[in-house]
Amino acid sequence: DVKVTQSSRYLVKRTGEKVFLECVQDMDHENMFWYRQDPGLGLRLIYFSYDVKMKEKGDIPEGYSVSREKKERFSLILESASTNQTSMYLCASSSTPYEQYFGPGTRLTVT
Amino acid sequence: AQSVTQLDSQVPVFEEAPVELRCNYSSSVSVYLFWYVQYPNQGLQLLLKYLSGSTLVKGINGFEAEFNKSQTSFHLRKPSVHISDTAEYFCAVTRQRSGGYNKLIFGAGTRLAVHP
């Protein structure tokens, strides 16, 4: 069965902290994605990666960076967390252009 | 570039009634279309997808959607809803391509609330 896991379901951090969100997939997929979900805005793409050590900016990359050192793992980094980064973060992976598999999400609160 | 508009942010409905969740898209190229469902406190799960062929697509949990190219719509329907269908539903689009990676463009979501 397809599996995408995220390191935390809920996270509370303080303004200015460096935050790491981890995502692991067990399907040997080439492509991995980080989305941010906010009410009324749907899902917006932050970054994606189509191969190890490769990354591309999505629609809202400001304030974020990513790392993909191994095929199965894709990390989202908030260099200096701010309150406007309080949100639900969803990771996804795919091997085809027409289906993505999502993790359960991490609800991040920055105080 | 592609975009997606979900015409209703919330849809209340009584149990066993039919429901339609509306989705319109815009694109200058051929696209694949999707509906995802998100149950409370969970990630997104694929309900159904249109890639090619028949314009009526059947998905899981009794849902179906119809692709209408002339109206650029992909509305989701279910003839009789259950309490367990209460969730948020997202329409999404990506451009057709033969390989490589895909960027999904999502609508803002429609919250379906099924009442007893």
Interface residues (C-beta under 8 A of the other chain):
Chain A: V4 R9 E30 N31 F33 G40 L41 G42 L43 R44 L45 F48 Y50 G58 L90 A92 S94 T96 P97 Y98 E99 Q100 Y101 F102 G103 P104 G105
Chain B: V4 Q6 S9 Y32 F34 Y36 N41 Q42 G43 L44 Q45 L46 K49 L51 F90 T94 Q96 R97 S98 G99 G100 Y101 N102 K103 L104 F106 G107 A108 G109
